Amino acid sequence: MRLGLCVVLAALAAMTFPGATRADCADVTQFVPASSYGSVAGASLCPLESQPIEEMLRTFRHARSLERLQHRRQLESERRERAAAQRAAAARGARFASASKAVAPGAAPTAVKSAIDAANAIAITPYVWGGGHTSFESSGYDCSGAVSYALHGAGLLDAPLTSGALERYGEPGPGRWMTIYASADHAYAVIAGLRWDTVGYGDGVGPRWHREPPYPNGYVVRHPVGY
């Protein structure tokens, strides 16, 4: 009766896991008393093999040990990859010093550093509708004027653009270093991970840096060629 139970359990293991090995047999038979399937030369045997159960169990445990080792190595490899990705992201990310100052990352291209320097230069100015469009130099800036000023500082724009015109600027999609979000009514940019925007502090003070992420719904997403 017990021998039959062992055979059935081992057969089920083989059916459930095609290509089951001796270790699978050992995995099943370890739950069945050894006395159930007799012995040869005093050693308990698996009903499906002529190999002693004790040896099969050692094989099974060794395989499980190797499996756990491989799993730990896989987790460690994934951890290292995440850490490398975080370091790479940090190298590309500007540091938020204040609403009026961002510090460019050392790994940023010159154009990106120049865009941040230009934005810092006008980050204390007030919001002025139409500001920065007659000329890049102005006492205040509106949304697209502030974005245009940063792009001009980077050497990526020759003349100010309206928010509607920024919908067609550069190339489609987000950029590696700079991304522009534009609609007919508003425009802002994300430069090295920080948002450059004229709204977001609740009082409409003008162009400022923001830690908060972009709000892309309803905007056309563009980026300067190469950035």
RAJOTA-V663118 format. One record per residue. RES is the residue in one small letter. PSI is psi in whole degrees, 0 to 359 (NA if undefined). Layout:
BEGIN
RES;PSI
RES;PSI
END
This chain:
BEGIN
m;310
r;322
l;317
g;321
l;318
c;315
v;317
v;314
l;315
a;321
a;319
l;320
a;317
a;324
m;322
t;324
f;87
p;140
g;21
a;143
t;184
r;324
a;325
d;318
c;315
a;323
d;321
v;311
t;346
q;342
f;359
v;132
p;137
a;331
s;345
s;336
y;28
g;194
s;158
v;124
a;35
g;1
a;137
s;143
l;148
c;137
p;341
l;353
e;168
s;14
q;137
p;139
i;319
e;319
e;322
m;322
l;321
r;319
t;316
f;314
r;323
h;318
a;317
r;321
s;317
l;322
e;316
r;321
l;316
q;322
h;317
r;320
r;322
q;317
l;319
e;320
s;317
e;321
r;317
r;321
e;318
r;318
a;319
a;319
a;321
q;320
r;320
a;319
a;319
a;324
a;332
r;351
g;132
a;153
r;131
f;109
a;319
s;177
a;338
s;7
k;129
a;146
v;120
a;142
p;148
g;331
a;357
a;146
p;160
t;319
a;322
v;316
k;321
s;322
a;319
i;318
d;319
a;316
a;318
n;325
a;334
i;9
a;358
i;5
t;157
p;168
y;129
v;120
w;127
g;358
g;136
g;12
h;321
t;322
s;154
f;331
e;125
s;161
s;348
g;167
y;147
d;187
c;307
s;332
g;321
a;318
v;317
s;321
y;317
a;317
l;322
h;320
g;331
a;356
g;23
l;5
l;133
d;333
a;148
p;147
l;148
t;169
s;323
g;320
a;330
l;343
e;341
r;7
y;144
g;224
e;157
p;152
g;170
p;152
g;169
r;322
w;327
m;136
t;136
i;133
y;118
a;146
s;182
a;338
d;340
h;157
a;147
y;175
a;158
v;120
i;117
a;38
g;351
l;141
r;129
w;110
d;154
t;358
v;162
g;344
y;358
g;350
d;6
g;42
v;337
g;192
p;128
r;163
w;146
h;137
r;332
e;149
p;168
p;163
y;89
p;344
n;127
g;4
y;148
v;131
v;124
r;170
h;152
p;144
v;125
g;354
y;NA
END
